[in-house]
Amino acid sequence: MNRALRAATMGVLLLSPVVLSACSAGQVTQTATQQRDKTGAQAQVGDISLRQAELLPPRGGSYAAGDDADLQVAIINGGTEADTLVRVAGDGFGSAEIQGPTTGTSASTSASASTSASPSTSADSSASTSTSTSTSTESRSSVIEIPAGASVFVGGSDYNVTLKNLRESLTTGQYLEVTFTFRNAGEVTIPVTVANPGAGETRGKAFDFHGGEG
């Protein structure tokens, strides 16, 4: 009787690592299918997704009150209709300047006329006139359109959002609450963090908690 009980116990102990290994493998497989951004804030409103929202690293290590800060964010439209970013707002800055692709128009006109006369009295008279006008205008859109099923990256050469007149100083790791308003999807507020500086950036002075700035 004791021998049978001992054999059953050994069987359970031998099977336990196999069961645990199977459960662990299932969890790892499930986790591997999840997609997460490594940097920046993310949010979803309607068919619009925001990814990797950050403020570009400040020169010198920190932004001072009154500075402007450039925003970078990927905007993805997962819907079947185009949408438009019409407003960016927040309490931590005065205003936001939205710049879409450059659009320009140009027009030019020219006219010329000449007259000449040579009568028998050998008196010559000639007159010529020439006029030319040229006009060109270039402006950037104050909204950003996100086509259906497409992505737009803000912070490059075509699309820019600048937060003007920061209310307070900001350094790496600190954030602002920024509200994005879209014409169709509505609005969403996310914390936008100051990005880490690149390897070549010069860091500002460190803060000495015992004696102030050092």
N, CA, C and O of each residue as an XYZ file, in Angstrom:
856
protein
N       0.838     -1.208      0.000
C       0.000      0.000      0.000
C       0.868      1.251      0.000
O       0.637      2.183     -0.770
N       1.886      1.259      0.888
C       2.806      2.379      0.914
C       3.609      2.458     -0.371
O       3.918      3.547     -0.853
N       3.946      1.296     -0.927
C       4.703      1.279     -2.175
C       3.881      1.867     -3.323
O       4.424      2.581     -4.166
N       2.604      1.581     -3.363
C       1.738      2.123     -4.419
C       1.591      3.634     -4.276
O       1.602      4.362     -5.269
N       1.453      4.104     -3.031
C       1.322      5.528     -2.802
C       2.591      6.256     -3.205
O       2.531      7.344     -3.776
N       3.757      5.654     -2.907
C       5.029      6.261     -3.267
C       5.171      6.365     -4.784
O       5.668      7.370     -5.293
N       4.740      5.337     -5.505
C       4.825      5.344     -6.963
C       3.938      6.428     -7.558
O       4.336      7.087     -8.519
N       2.744      6.626     -7.008
C       1.836      7.659     -7.514
C       2.402      9.044     -7.279
O       2.304      9.921     -8.137
N       3.011      9.240     -6.082
C       3.600     10.545     -5.770
C       4.734     10.872     -6.714
O       4.832     12.003     -7.190
N       5.599      9.902     -6.998
C       6.704     10.109     -7.919
C       6.206     10.469     -9.315
O       6.819     11.278    -10.011
N       5.097      9.866     -9.716
C       4.531     10.160    -11.030
C       4.068     11.592    -11.133
O       4.259     12.231    -12.168
N       3.449     12.123    -10.056
C       2.988     13.511    -10.046
C       4.168     14.468    -10.111
O       4.117     15.473    -10.821
N       5.250     14.156     -9.360
C       6.429     15.020     -9.363
C       7.114     15.047    -10.712
O       7.635     16.081    -11.128
N       7.116     13.914    -11.398
C       7.742     13.867    -12.714
C       6.937     14.623    -13.763
O       7.501     15.214    -14.684
N       5.608     14.599    -13.614
C       4.766     15.274    -14.597
C       4.695     16.779    -14.373
O       4.453     17.522    -15.323
N       4.898     17.249    -13.150
C       4.736     18.670    -12.834
C       5.615     19.573    -13.667
O       5.095     20.564    -14.179
N       6.938     19.317    -13.857
C       7.754     20.205    -14.696
C       7.274     20.310    -16.127
O       7.403     21.358    -16.760
N       6.706     19.195    -16.648
C       6.195     19.216    -18.015
C       5.003     20.153    -18.116
O       4.900     20.931    -19.063
N       4.089     20.080    -17.127
C       2.900     20.933    -17.125
C       3.299     22.386    -16.992
O       2.783     23.247    -17.705
N       4.240     22.665    -16.058
C       4.684     24.041    -15.869
C       5.364     24.593    -17.107
O       5.172     25.758    -17.455
N       6.155     23.769    -17.773
C       6.832     24.213    -18.987
C       5.837     24.537    -20.076
O       6.017     25.510    -20.809
N       4.802     23.748    -20.196
C       3.791     23.989    -21.219
C       3.066     25.296    -20.961
O       2.806     26.055    -21.895
N       2.727     25.576    -19.667
C       2.039     26.823    -19.345
C       2.933     28.018    -19.640
O       2.478     29.020    -20.193
N       4.200     27.913    -19.272
C       5.118     29.012    -19.496
C       5.273     29.300    -20.974
O       5.300     30.464    -21.373
N       5.376     28.270    -21.793
C       5.529     28.454    -23.231
C       4.316     29.147    -23.820
O       4.451     29.971    -24.724
N       3.126     28.820    -23.315
C       1.922     29.461    -23.814
C       1.907     30.944    -23.519
O       1.493     31.732    -24.369
N       2.353     31.352    -22.326
C       2.374     32.760    -21.969
C       3.377     33.537    -22.808
O       3.095     34.659    -23.230
N       4.547     32.952    -23.054
C       5.558     33.635    -23.847
C       5.067     33.859    -25.267
O       5.279     34.934    -25.828
N       4.422     32.878    -25.850
C       3.903     33.000    -27.213
C       2.857     34.101    -27.296
O       2.830     34.876    -28.252
N       1.991     34.163    -26.276
C       0.946     35.174    -26.279
C       1.549     36.574    -26.162
O       1.121     37.489    -26.865
N       2.534     36.749    -25.286
C       3.160     38.050    -25.099
C       3.886     38.508    -26.354
O       3.937     39.706    -26.631
N       4.443     37.587    -27.110
C       5.234     37.943    -28.284
C       4.383     38.571    -29.379
O       4.910     39.269    -30.245
N       3.062     38.330    -29.354
C       2.197     38.887    -30.389
C       1.761     40.319    -30.081
O       1.172     40.977    -30.939
N       2.039     40.813    -28.876
C       1.627     42.147    -28.500
C       2.614     43.169    -29.043
O       3.826     42.952    -29.010
N       2.089     44.285    -29.542
C       2.910     45.358    -30.091
C       2.875     46.550    -29.149
O       1.801     47.034    -28.789
N       4.050     47.022    -28.751
C       4.119     48.170    -27.855
C       5.161     49.154    -28.361
O       6.196     48.754    -28.893
N       4.882     50.463    -28.192
C       5.867     51.478    -28.544
C       6.951     51.509    -27.486
O       6.659     51.446    -26.292
N       8.201     51.605    -27.913
C       9.313     51.673    -26.978
C       9.484     53.078    -26.415
O       9.968     53.229    -25.293
N       9.104     54.101    -27.157
C       9.253     55.474    -26.704
C       8.010     56.266    -27.044
O       7.299     55.957    -28.000
N       7.757     57.296    -26.244
C       6.671     58.217    -26.559
C       5.309     57.732    -26.108
O       5.087     56.540    -25.891
N       4.392     58.702    -25.971
C       3.024     58.387    -25.568
C       2.218     57.891    -26.758
O       2.570     58.142    -27.911
N       1.137     57.186    -26.466
C       0.260     56.693    -27.522
C      -1.194     56.818    -27.072
O      -1.484     56.800    -25.876
N      -2.102     56.945    -28.032
C      -3.511     57.090    -27.715
C      -4.341     56.730    -28.934
O      -3.830     56.632    -30.050
N      -5.643     56.534    -28.695
C      -6.584     56.202    -29.761
C      -7.835     57.041    -29.574
O      -8.370     57.122    -28.468
N      -8.311     57.674    -30.657
C      -9.579     58.385    -30.634
C     -10.257     58.136    -31.975
O      -9.727     58.508    -33.022
N     -11.416     57.512    -31.943
C     -12.083     57.147    -33.187
C     -11.187     56.256    -34.031
O     -10.649     55.264    -33.538
N     -11.025     56.608    -35.299
C     -10.157     55.848    -36.199
C      -8.709     56.342    -36.185
O      -7.869     55.818    -36.917
N      -8.416     57.340    -35.361
C      -7.089     57.939    -35.331
C      -6.261     57.365    -34.177
O      -6.725     57.292    -33.039
N      -5.038     56.964    -34.491
C      -4.088     56.513    -33.471
C      -2.903     57.472    -33.437
O      -2.415     57.912    -34.478
N      -2.452     57.786    -32.238
C      -1.255     58.587    -32.035
C      -0.167     57.685    -31.467
O      -0.411     56.923    -30.533
N       1.023     57.773    -32.027
C       2.138     56.931    -31.594
C       3.395     57.771    -31.426
O       3.629     58.720    -32.175
N       4.192     57.411    -30.441
C       5.522     57.991    -30.233
C       5.482     59.517    -30.139
O       6.278     60.208    -30.774
N       4.551     60.029    -29.345
C       4.450     61.478    -29.164
C       5.501     61.944    -28.167
O       5.530     61.481    -27.027
N       6.369     62.865    -28.598
C       7.433     63.403    -27.759
C       7.732     64.848    -28.153
O       7.392     65.290    -29.251
N       8.370     65.570    -27.243
C       8.959     66.857    -27.580
C      10.419     66.613    -27.942
O      11.111     65.857    -27.260
N      10.885     67.244    -29.004
C      12.272     67.062    -29.414
C      13.215     67.495    -28.298
O      12.900     68.429    -27.560
N      14.361     66.839    -28.159
C      15.298     67.185    -27.082
C      15.728     68.647    -27.178
O      16.049     69.123    -28.267
N      15.740     69.364    -26.054
C      16.153     70.772    -26.087
C      17.666     70.905    -26.171
O      18.399     70.059    -25.659
N      18.125     71.955    -26.810
C      19.550     72.236    -26.841
C      19.984     72.736    -25.469
O      19.320     73.572    -24.858
N      21.093     72.217    -25.004
C      21.566     72.627    -23.694
C      20.978     71.819    -22.563
O      21.322     72.047    -21.403
N      20.087     70.865    -22.872
C      19.589     69.962    -21.837
C      18.224     70.285    -21.283
O      17.599     69.416    -20.675
N      17.722     71.520    -21.466
C      16.405     71.850    -20.917
C      15.800     73.032    -21.661
O      16.503     73.844    -22.262
N      14.465     73.101    -21.600
C      13.735     74.250    -22.130
C      13.534     75.259    -21.002
O      13.242     74.881    -19.867
N      13.689     76.530    -21.315
C      13.400     77.592    -20.353
C      11.979     78.093    -20.577
O      11.421     77.923    -21.662
N      11.400     78.703    -19.565
C      10.079     79.316    -19.723
C      10.144     80.354    -20.835
O      11.056     81.180    -20.873
N       9.170     80.308    -21.736
C       9.151     81.217    -22.879
C       9.714     80.614    -24.145
O       9.538     81.180    -25.224
N      10.390     79.476    -24.044
C      10.933     78.809    -25.232
C       9.829     78.172    -26.056
O       8.710     77.987    -25.579
N      10.157     77.838    -27.303
C       9.284     77.059    -28.169
C       9.809     75.629    -28.234
O      11.017     75.405    -28.166
N       8.905     74.663    -28.364
C       9.294     73.256    -28.424
C       8.609     72.590    -29.603
O       7.406     72.754    -29.806
N       9.374     71.839    -30.378
C       8.821     71.126    -31.533
C       8.328     69.746    -31.109
O       8.992     69.022    -30.367
N       7.151     69.415    -31.601
C       6.514     68.146    -31.280
C       6.753     67.146    -32.397
O       6.740     67.506    -33.574
N       6.972     65.886    -32.028
C       7.006     64.832    -33.037
C       6.016     63.742    -32.622
O       5.954     63.345    -31.458
N       5.246     63.271    -33.603
C       4.235     62.253    -33.345
C       3.826     61.611    -34.666
O       3.759     62.278    -35.699
N       3.559     60.338    -34.621
C       3.023     59.624    -35.776
C       1.507     59.546    -35.641
O       0.995     59.120    -34.605
N       0.787     59.957    -36.686
C      -0.680     59.934    -36.687
C      -1.132     58.923    -37.735
O      -0.813     59.056    -38.917
N      -1.879     57.912    -37.291
C      -2.322     56.843    -38.182
C      -3.839     56.882    -38.303
O      -4.548     56.895    -37.297
N      -4.327     56.900    -39.521
C      -5.763     56.889    -39.785
C      -6.163     55.484    -40.220
O      -5.868     55.068    -41.340
N      -6.828     54.763    -39.341
C      -7.259     53.410    -39.651
C      -8.639     53.326    -40.264
O      -9.151     52.228    -40.480
N      -9.254     54.465    -40.549
C     -10.606     54.481    -41.086
C     -10.647     54.519    -42.601
O      -9.618     54.426    -43.269
N     -11.843     54.656    -43.128
C     -12.056     54.685    -44.573
C     -12.278     56.096    -45.107
O     -12.494     56.280    -46.305
N     -12.227     57.098    -44.222
C     -12.375     58.492    -44.625
C     -11.211     59.313    -44.089
O     -10.678     59.026    -43.017
N     -10.825     60.323    -44.834
C      -9.749     61.208    -44.398
C     -10.192     62.001    -43.171
O     -11.379     62.261    -42.979
N      -9.224     62.376    -42.351
C      -9.499     63.211    -41.184
C      -8.451     64.324    -41.153
O      -7.462     64.278    -41.884
N      -8.677     65.315    -40.303
C      -7.801     66.489    -40.284
C      -7.490     66.892    -38.857
O      -8.392     67.013    -38.028
N      -6.202     67.103    -38.568
C      -5.796     67.681    -37.291
C      -5.998     69.190    -37.389
O      -5.328     69.864    -38.172
N      -6.925     69.715    -36.589
C      -7.288     71.124    -36.714
C      -6.805     71.974    -35.546
O      -6.771     73.200    -35.653
N      -6.427     71.339    -34.415
C      -6.047     72.140    -33.249
C      -5.189     71.318    -32.301
O      -5.420     70.127    -32.096
N      -4.195     71.984    -31.728
C      -3.376     71.421    -30.662
C      -3.354     72.439    -29.534
O      -3.044     73.607    -29.768
N      -3.679     72.020    -28.305
C      -3.795     72.965    -27.201
C      -3.320     72.321    -25.902
O      -3.168     71.102    -25.813
N      -3.091     73.162    -24.903
C      -2.681     72.685    -23.591
C      -2.429     73.846    -22.651
O      -2.245     74.981    -23.092
N      -2.420     73.561    -21.341
C      -2.209     74.605    -20.351
C      -0.737     74.960    -20.193
O      -0.425     76.028    -19.664
N       0.180     74.100    -20.633
C       1.592     74.327    -20.401
C       2.281     75.205    -21.419
O       3.491     75.412    -21.330
N       1.538     75.733    -22.395
C       2.138     76.585    -23.432
C       1.100     77.571    -23.937
O      -0.103     77.387    -23.749
N       1.595     78.628    -24.587
C       0.692     79.689    -25.019
C      -0.190     79.307    -26.181
O      -1.401     79.526    -26.140
N       0.400     78.733    -27.228
C      -0.341     78.360    -28.427
C       0.449     77.292    -29.171
O       1.577     76.967    -28.803
N      -0.152     76.760    -30.207
C       0.519     75.759    -31.034
C       0.427     76.181    -32.495
O      -0.642     76.555    -32.979
N       1.537     76.117    -33.180
C       1.580     76.448    -34.604
C       1.602     75.151    -35.410
O       2.551     74.372    -35.318
N       0.553     74.926    -36.198
C       0.451     73.731    -37.030
C       0.847     74.091    -38.448
O       0.326     75.051    -39.017
N       1.761     73.330    -39.018
C       2.217     73.583    -40.383
C       2.113     72.314    -41.211
O       2.790     71.321    -40.942
N       1.245     72.364    -42.235
C       1.134     71.273    -43.180
C       2.079     71.479    -44.349
O       2.965     72.331    -44.275
N       1.917     70.727    -45.422
C       2.799     70.856    -46.591
C       2.739     72.244    -47.198
O       1.712     72.920    -47.129
N       3.838     72.663    -47.789
C       3.908     73.964    -48.437
C       3.088     73.955    -49.715
O       3.167     73.020    -50.511
N       2.298     75.006    -49.903
C       1.537     75.183    -51.151
C       1.888     76.537    -51.724
O       1.962     77.518    -50.984
N       2.109     76.613    -53.044
C       2.499     77.891    -53.653
C       1.834     78.070    -55.003
O       1.510     77.102    -55.691
N       1.639     79.314    -55.364
C       1.103     79.643    -56.687
C       1.970     80.739    -57.278
O       2.491     81.582    -56.547
N       2.127     80.736    -58.571
C       2.924     81.783    -59.223
C       2.290     82.144    -60.550
O       1.665     81.312    -61.207
N       2.461     83.400    -60.933
C       1.924     83.867    -62.215
C       2.859     84.913    -62.771
O       3.427     85.704    -62.018
N       3.028     84.928    -64.072
C       3.885     85.936    -64.689
C       3.270     86.381    -66.007
O       2.722     85.576    -66.760
N       3.370     87.666    -66.267
C       2.856     88.208    -67.525
C       3.913     89.119    -68.123
O       4.682     89.739    -67.389
N       3.960     89.206    -69.438
C       4.910     90.108    -70.095
C       4.258     90.671    -71.350
O       3.448     90.003    -71.993
N       4.615     91.895    -71.692
C       4.076     92.537    -72.898
C       5.136     93.447    -73.475
O       5.883     94.088    -72.735
N       5.205     93.506    -74.795
C       6.183     94.403    -75.441
C       5.568     94.961    -76.715
O       4.779     94.292    -77.383
N       5.935     96.189    -77.043
C       5.433     96.827    -78.266
C       6.506     97.736    -78.795
O       7.249     98.342    -78.022
N       6.598     97.839    -80.099
C       7.576     98.748    -80.707
C       6.967     99.381    -81.941
O       6.228     98.731    -82.681
N       7.275    100.652    -82.165
C       6.794    101.374    -83.355
C       7.972    102.096    -83.985
O       8.886    102.544    -83.294
N       7.938    102.200    -85.269
C       9.001    102.931    -85.971
C       8.415    103.653    -87.172
O       7.469    103.162    -87.789
N       8.971    104.826    -87.516
C       8.511    105.599    -88.685
C       9.718    106.228    -89.353
O      10.622    106.718    -88.677
N       9.737    106.218    -90.699
C      10.861    106.834    -91.439
C      10.300    107.592    -92.644
O      10.280    107.064    -93.756
N       9.853    108.806    -92.429
C       9.295    109.595    -93.546
C      10.391    110.028    -94.509
O      11.582    109.854    -94.249
N       9.944    110.611    -95.655
C      10.881    110.996    -96.718
C      11.788    112.125    -96.307
O      12.799    112.393    -96.956
N      11.418    112.802    -95.202
C      12.251    113.911    -94.758
C      13.464    113.409    -93.989
O      14.204    114.207    -93.415
N      13.679    112.080    -93.968
C      14.784    111.402    -93.296
C      14.826    111.669    -91.794
O      15.879    111.578    -91.164
N      13.647    112.004    -91.223
C      13.547    112.126    -89.767
C      13.120    110.777    -89.227
O      12.103    110.223    -89.644
N      13.886    110.265    -88.317
C      13.593    108.937    -87.746
C      13.062    109.106    -86.317
O      13.551    109.917    -85.530
N      12.094    108.342    -86.042
C      11.605    108.298    -84.658
C      11.273    106.852    -84.349
O      10.711    106.139    -85.181
N      11.617    106.437    -83.174
C      11.310    105.055    -82.770
C      10.974    105.048    -81.286
O      11.495    105.847    -80.508
N      10.131    104.169    -80.932
C       9.743    104.044    -79.524
C       9.502    102.575    -79.232
O       8.946    101.852    -80.059
N       9.903    102.156    -78.103
C       9.658    100.763    -77.698
C       9.349    100.726    -76.217
O       9.948    101.458    -75.429
N       8.441     99.899    -75.852
C       8.071     99.728    -74.451
C       8.033     98.254    -74.126
O       7.683     97.435    -74.976
N       8.386     97.914    -72.921
C       8.375     96.517    -72.490
C       7.996     96.461    -71.019
O       8.588     97.172    -70.206
N       7.044     95.650    -70.667
C       6.625     95.494    -69.272
C       6.608     94.026    -68.924
O       6.302     93.176    -69.760
N       6.943     93.732    -67.669
C       6.949     92.340    -67.197
C       6.576     92.312    -65.726
O       7.139     93.063    -64.929
N       5.665     91.484    -65.368
C       5.260     91.352    -63.969
C       5.293     89.892    -63.581
O       4.985     89.014    -64.387
N       5.667     89.639    -62.345
C       5.742     88.267    -61.850
C       5.337     88.248    -60.387
O       5.834     89.051    -59.598
N       4.463     87.363    -60.024
C       4.034     87.246    -58.638
C       4.092     85.795    -58.221
O       3.792     84.902    -59.012
N       4.478     85.557    -56.979
C       4.481     84.195    -56.439
C       4.175     84.263    -54.956
O       4.637     85.168    -54.261
N       3.413     83.328    -54.481
C       3.081     83.251    -53.059
C       3.350     81.845    -52.581
O       3.186     80.880    -53.327
N       3.762     81.734    -51.332
C       4.045     80.429    -50.744
C       3.577     80.447    -49.300
O       3.924     81.352    -48.542
N       2.809     79.472    -48.927
C       2.304     79.426    -47.557
C       2.212     77.970    -47.111
O       2.240     77.043    -47.920
N       2.103     77.807    -45.810
C       1.948     76.470    -45.253
C       0.565     76.348    -44.635
O       0.071     77.271    -43.985
N      -0.049     75.195    -44.849
C      -1.382     74.962    -44.319
C      -1.352     74.953    -42.795
O      -0.389     74.481    -42.191
N      -2.410     75.477    -42.171
C      -2.497     75.508    -40.717
C      -3.225     74.290    -40.164
O      -3.527     74.241    -38.971
N      -3.508     73.318    -41.004
C      -4.091     72.047    -40.588
C      -3.290     70.917    -41.238
O      -2.543     71.137    -42.192
N      -3.457     69.726    -40.714
C      -2.766     68.558    -41.271
C      -3.791     67.497    -41.610
O      -4.507     67.020    -40.729
N      -3.869     67.126    -42.865
C      -4.814     66.106    -43.304
C      -4.169     64.734    -43.231
O      -3.020     64.548    -43.632
N      -4.931     63.772    -42.709
C      -4.466     62.394    -42.620
C      -5.362     61.548    -43.525
O      -6.508     61.278    -43.166
N      -4.871     61.130    -44.676
C      -5.703     60.356    -45.606
C      -6.166     59.039    -44.989
O      -5.555     58.526    -44.051
N      -7.244     58.511    -45.528
C      -7.762     57.233    -45.053
C      -6.728     56.128    -45.262
O      -6.122     56.022    -46.329
N      -6.536     55.311    -44.233
C      -5.621     54.191    -44.318
C      -4.167     54.580    -44.440
O      -3.355     53.773    -44.891
N      -3.808     55.808    -44.049
C      -2.433     56.286    -44.216
C      -1.897     56.811    -42.896
O      -2.636     56.961    -41.923
N      -0.590     57.092    -42.879
C       0.085     57.624    -41.708
C       0.785     58.933    -42.069
O       1.266     59.109    -43.188
N       0.831     59.840    -41.106
C       1.539     61.106    -41.260
C       2.480     61.259    -40.076
O       2.071     61.083    -38.929
N       3.739     61.588    -40.349
C       4.703     61.798    -39.272
C       4.939     63.295    -39.093
O       5.425     63.975    -39.997
N       4.593     63.783    -37.932
C       4.800     65.196    -37.599
C       6.169     65.343    -36.964
O       6.520     64.620    -36.031
N       6.942     66.296    -37.485
C       8.285     66.512    -36.968
C       9.334     66.357    -38.042
O      10.530     66.345    -37.753
N       8.889     66.236    -39.297
C       9.804     66.120    -40.421
C       9.848     67.403    -41.223
O       9.712     68.497    -40.675
N      10.038     67.263    -42.515
C      10.152     68.439    -43.367
C       8.795     68.945    -43.858
O       8.664     70.122    -44.194
N       7.787     68.077    -43.903
C       6.489     68.463    -44.455
C       5.470     68.875    -43.398
O       4.653     69.765    -43.638
N       5.511     68.236    -42.235
C       4.512     68.476    -41.205
C       5.206     68.846    -39.897
O       6.115     68.149    -39.447
N       4.770     69.948    -39.294
C       5.384     70.417    -38.051
C       4.332     70.980    -37.115
O       3.368     71.613    -37.545
N       4.534     70.736    -35.822
C       3.726     71.356    -34.775
C       4.696     71.913    -33.739
O       5.487     71.169    -33.158
N       4.635     73.219    -33.509
C       5.511     73.885    -32.552
C       4.684     74.425    -31.399
O       3.734     75.179    -31.610
N       5.039     74.043    -30.188
C       4.390     74.572    -28.991
C       5.099     75.874    -28.625
O       6.290     75.874    -28.311
N       4.368     76.966    -28.666
C       4.947     78.298    -28.495
C       4.832     78.770    -27.044
O       3.830     78.532    -26.370
N       5.897     79.451    -26.583
C       5.874     80.141    -25.290
C       5.535     79.187    -24.132
O       4.466     79.283    -23.529
N       6.441     78.286    -23.842
C       6.248     77.359    -22.722
C       6.041     78.127    -21.420
O       6.712     79.128    -21.168
N       5.112     77.655    -20.597
C       4.794     78.347    -19.348
C       5.901     78.185    -18.304
O       6.185     79.112    -17.546
N       6.521     77.005    -18.271
C       7.553     76.715    -17.281
C       8.716     76.009    -17.953
O       8.605     75.545    -19.088
N       9.835     75.931    -17.242
C      10.994     75.210    -17.767
C      10.709     73.718    -17.788
O       9.959     73.206    -16.956
N      11.311     73.027    -18.742
C      11.129     71.585    -18.896
C      12.476     70.939    -19.175
O      13.314     71.506    -19.875
N      12.674     69.766    -18.630
C      13.884     69.020    -18.920
C      13.515     67.592    -19.283
O      12.343     67.219    -19.222
N      14.499     66.795    -19.660
C      14.269     65.425    -20.105
C      13.484     64.628    -19.065
O      13.820     64.634    -17.881
N      12.438     63.945    -19.521
C      11.619     63.122    -18.635
C      10.370     63.822    -18.150
O       9.413     63.154    -17.759
N      10.343     65.158    -18.161
C       9.139     65.877    -17.786
C       8.179     65.939    -18.976
O       8.585     65.723    -20.118
N       6.914     66.234    -18.705
C       5.931     66.164    -19.782
C       4.910     67.288    -19.684
O       4.760     67.945    -18.653
N       4.208     67.482    -20.811
C       3.080     68.398    -20.905
C       1.832     67.622    -21.302
O       1.911     66.678    -22.088
N       0.690     68.012    -20.767
C      -0.582     67.458    -21.218
C      -0.989     68.209    -22.481
O      -1.215     69.418    -22.447
N      -1.080     67.485    -23.594
C      -1.371     68.104    -24.890
C      -2.656     67.502    -25.455
O      -2.814     66.281    -25.483
N      -3.568     68.356    -25.901
C      -4.845     67.915    -26.465
C      -4.816     68.078    -27.981
O      -4.557     69.168    -28.491
N      -5.084     66.986    -28.694
C      -5.168     66.977    -30.157
C      -6.639     66.925    -30.541
O      -7.390     66.090    -30.037
N      -7.049     67.820    -31.438
C      -8.433     67.841    -31.894
C      -8.484     67.523    -33.384
O      -7.820     68.176    -34.190
N      -9.278     66.515    -33.743
C      -9.450     66.098    -35.136
C     -10.880     66.402    -35.576
O     -11.818     66.302    -34.785
N     -11.031     66.767    -36.823
C     -12.326     67.209    -37.341
C     -13.384     66.125    -37.203
O     -14.519     66.427    -36.834
N     -13.053     64.897    -37.481
C     -14.036     63.812    -37.420
C     -13.922     62.985    -36.142
O     -14.938     62.679    -35.517
N     -12.729     62.625    -35.751
C     -12.538     61.713    -34.629
C     -12.767     62.371    -33.277
O     -13.074     61.679    -32.307
N     -12.625     63.708    -33.188
C     -12.787     64.378    -31.905
C     -11.443     64.704    -31.279
O     -10.452     64.867    -31.991
N     -11.394     64.799    -29.960
C     -10.171     65.208    -29.286
C      -9.703     64.162    -28.291
O     -10.488     63.369    -27.770
N      -8.399     64.182    -28.041
C      -7.784     63.275    -27.080
C      -6.606     63.996    -26.443
O      -5.896     64.747    -27.112
N      -6.396     63.767    -25.143
C      -5.312     64.402    -24.391
C      -4.321     63.348    -23.933
O      -4.709     62.327    -23.364
N      -3.037     63.593    -24.182
C      -1.998     62.649    -23.798
C      -0.829     63.405    -23.163
O      -0.623     64.583    -23.457
N      -0.055     62.730    -22.284
C       1.151     63.341    -21.724
C       2.308     63.221    -22.712
O       2.704     62.112    -23.072
N       2.844     64.342    -23.147
C       3.939     64.357    -24.119
C       5.239     64.674    -23.378
O       5.407     65.762    -22.827
N       6.145     63.710    -23.376
C       7.383     63.813    -22.600
C       8.501     64.433    -23.430
O       8.544     64.272    -24.650
N       9.400     65.139    -22.762
C      10.608     65.647    -23.415
C      11.528     64.467    -23.696
O      11.893     63.731    -22.779
N      11.906     64.282    -24.958
C      12.703     63.123    -25.359
C      14.118     63.199    -24.806
O      14.624     64.276    -24.489
N      14.744     62.037    -24.699
C      16.140     61.975    -24.286
C      17.024     62.573    -25.376
O      16.756     62.376    -26.561
N      18.071     63.300    -24.994
C      18.967     63.866    -26.007
C      19.762     62.789    -26.706
O      19.995     61.716    -26.149
N      20.181     63.076    -27.934
C      21.014     62.133    -28.670
C      22.406     62.043    -28.079
O      22.756     62.792    -27.167
N      23.191     61.126    -28.601
C      24.531     60.895    -28.050
C      25.416     62.125    -28.193
O      26.316     62.345    -27.382
N      25.160     62.937    -29.235
C      26.013     64.092    -29.478
C      25.575     65.352    -28.776
O      26.248     66.377    -28.885
N      24.446     65.310    -28.045
C      23.941     66.504    -27.398
C      24.707     66.799    -26.114
O      25.087     65.879    -25.390
N      24.935     68.074    -25.831
C      25.583     68.484    -24.590
C      24.531     68.640    -23.508
O      23.543     69.350    -23.696
N      24.735     67.990    -22.393
C      23.775     68.042    -21.306
C      23.964     69.314    -20.493
O      25.072     69.840    -20.391
N      22.877     69.798    -19.919
C      22.955     70.982    -19.085
C      23.562     70.656    -17.735
O      23.913     69.509    -17.458
N      23.682     71.679    -16.893
C      24.259     71.481    -15.578
C      23.358     70.600    -14.722
O      22.134     70.733    -14.737
N      23.979     69.713    -13.989
C      23.233     68.858    -13.093
C      22.806     69.652    -11.864
O      23.453     70.633    -11.496
N      21.725     69.228    -11.237
C      21.241     69.924    -10.043
C      21.803     69.252     -8.806
O      21.644     68.047     -8.613
N      22.471     70.050     -7.957
C      23.050     69.566     -6.716
C      22.026     69.780     -5.618
O      21.737     70.916     -5.245
N      21.470     68.674     -5.093
C      20.414     68.790     -4.098
C      20.932     69.357     -2.777
O      20.127     69.786     -1.950
N      22.237     69.375     -2.549
C      22.804     69.878     -1.309
C      23.171     71.354     -1.401
O      23.116     72.076     -0.405
N      23.547     71.804     -2.609
C      24.000     73.182     -2.709
C      23.473     73.930     -3.908
O      24.047     74.950     -4.289
N      22.390     73.457     -4.524
C      21.838     74.120     -5.695
C      22.453     73.562     -6.949
O      22.914     72.420     -6.966
N      22.468     74.361     -8.011
C      22.981     73.912     -9.282
C      24.502     73.840     -9.229
O      25.166     74.690     -8.636
N      25.049     72.764     -9.887
C      26.490     72.607     -9.898
C      27.016     72.504    -11.293
O      28.223     72.365    -11.489
